[in-house]
């Protein structure tokens, strides 16, 4: 978008909807979304703010569930909207609704953010080998929390070893908290195919993580047992 030097005032870092008066729920027929996208392509910065008003709350809710951290979720949502502002041609209305496309992008960015944070934590652990940062006695439930963090990291690593189509549906279910029907709607894949991919993916995860999950009592991705 040549000639657009600065992004619009929104989105700004913070929870979507904070300090904003309630308004009528936006229409969800998709036509208005396309019109707003066309205005953004033409350089209309106010259109991005309107799209943020329509989808910011949903985007933050999804990012928050995946990231489990308010600040990280806010950063993800801001990054997604500003990236779209810089290159709105990434959205193709012929391939689906804007809301589905946006939330899928938020999901991917959120998972990437979680992986980056996990990698940073793993890299900083060796710096504490002298025990300087481990003097405080553990509080109630600290062992359980530590075990849960380790298991979560191993699940993420194992998911990364699955085929892309299995990894995607399991990540949506496990990190996003979506049902199988919701995953089918978001991905455009038949429900039966989603179920098959989840079943096969969980079977592979069982081979990789069976002892870990079994001992910890953690829940299998997607609620599959």
Secondary structure, DSSP 8 states (H G I E B T S, - for coil): -TT--S--S-S-SS-TTTT---------SSHHHHHHHHHHHTT-HHHHHHHHHHHHHHHHHHHHHHH--HHHHHHHHHHHHHHHHH-GGG--GGGS-HHHHHHHHHHHHHHHHHHHHHHHHHHHHGGGTTSTT--S---TTHHHHHHHHHHHHHHHHHHTTS-HHHHHHHHHHHTT---HHHHHHHHT--HHHHHHHHHHHHHHHHHHHHHHHHHHT---GGG--
